[in-house]
Amino acid sequence: MLLNTGTAAIYPNTGGASFAVGPRATQIVGGLLDVQDNLIDLAVATVDGVRVLRGTNSPAAGSFTQTLTLDAGDNVVGLNLGDVNCDGKLDIVTAAATAPGCSSTPDPGS
């Protein structure tokens, strides 16, 4: 994956796909954020928050569409997924350079 360029590239075994992820992406994590469709979604840390891209498999497998921008502070430097509130769904956990501590966003897929 190419970070800090405003785009990211995925190179699966069958080829490659690229898509816009926002300004100066610093980290990308993937997981089942939308549990209803069973497709991998992406959370992308950027200088202006976190962008959530939902897996669509349209027009081709490995395709994503931006559906949500989370205000996680400026210059997100840490990003991870985990079931923080023990509800069985992945939450997005972030740390931003401009905000003390860290924050979580419960179940962005619902």
C-alpha positions in Angstrom: 0.0 0.0 0.0 1.2 3.5 -0.8 0.6 5.9 2.0 1.1 9.7 2.3 0.2 10.3 -1.3 -3.6 10.6 -1.2 -4.2 7.3 -2.8 -3.7 3.7 -1.8 -3.1 0.6 -4.0 -4.0 -3.0 -3.3 -2.2 -5.7 -5.1 -4.1 -9.0 -4.6 -3.1 -12.2 -6.2 -5.3 -11.5 -9.2 -4.1 -8.0 -10.0 -4.4 -4.5 -8.5 -6.9 -1.9 -7.6 -6.5 1.7 -6.5 -8.9 4.2 -5.0 -8.8 7.7 -3.4 -8.5 7.6 0.4 -8.2 11.3 1.2 -5.4 13.7 2.0 -2.1 12.3 3.3 -3.3 8.8 4.4 -1.0 7.6 7.2 -2.5 4.2 8.1 -5.1 1.7 6.7 -6.7 -1.2 8.6 -9.3 -3.7 7.2 -12.0 -5.6 8.9 -15.7 -6.5 8.9 -17.1 -3.1 9.9 -20.4 -3.7 8.2 -21.3 -7.1 9.5 -24.4 -7.4 7.3 -22.6 -7.9 4.0 -19.6 -10.0 5.1 -17.2 -7.9 3.0 -13.9 -6.4 4.2 -14.2 -2.7 4.8 -11.3 -0.2 5.3 -10.6 2.5 7.8 -8.1 5.1 6.7 -6.3 7.5 9.0 -5.8 10.9 7.3 -4.8 14.4 8.4 -8.4 15.4 8.8 -9.9 12.3 10.5 -10.8 8.7 9.6 -12.5 7.7 6.4 -14.5 4.5 6.2 -14.6 2.8 2.9 -17.1 0.0 2.5 -16.3 -3.1 0.5 -18.6 -3.4 -2.4 -17.2 -6.0 -4.9 -18.7 -3.7 -7.6 -17.5 -3.1 -10.3 -15.0 -5.8 -9.3 -13.8 -7.8 -6.3 -11.8 -5.6 -4.0 -13.7 -2.4 -4.7 -14.5 0.1 -2.1 -16.7 3.2 -1.7 -16.2 6.0 0.8 -19.3 6.1 3.0 -18.3 8.0 6.1 -15.8 10.5 7.5 -15.2 10.4 11.3 -14.0 13.4 13.1 -11.2 11.8 15.1 -9.1 14.9 15.4 -6.4 16.2 13.1 -3.4 14.2 12.2 -4.5 10.7 13.2 -1.4 8.8 14.0 -2.8 5.6 15.5 -5.6 3.5 14.1 -6.8 0.0 15.0 -10.0 -2.1 15.1 -11.3 -4.1 18.1 -14.4 -4.9 20.0 -13.9 -2.2 22.6 -17.4 -2.3 24.1 -17.8 -6.1 23.9 -20.9 -6.1 21.6 -19.4 -8.5 19.1 -18.8 -5.8 16.5 -15.5 -4.1 15.5 -15.0 -0.5 16.7 -12.5 2.0 15.3 -9.9 3.1 17.9 -7.8 6.2 17.1 -5.1 8.4 18.5 -4.5 11.9 17.0 -1.4 14.1 17.3 -3.5 17.1 18.2 -5.7 15.5 20.9 -4.6 14.0 24.1 -5.5 10.3 24.8 -7.4 8.2 22.3 -11.0 7.7 21.2 -13.2 4.9 19.9 -16.2 4.9 17.6 -18.6 2.1 18.3 -19.7 0.0 15.3 -19.3 2.4 12.4 -21.0 -0.2 10.2 -24.5 0.1 11.6 
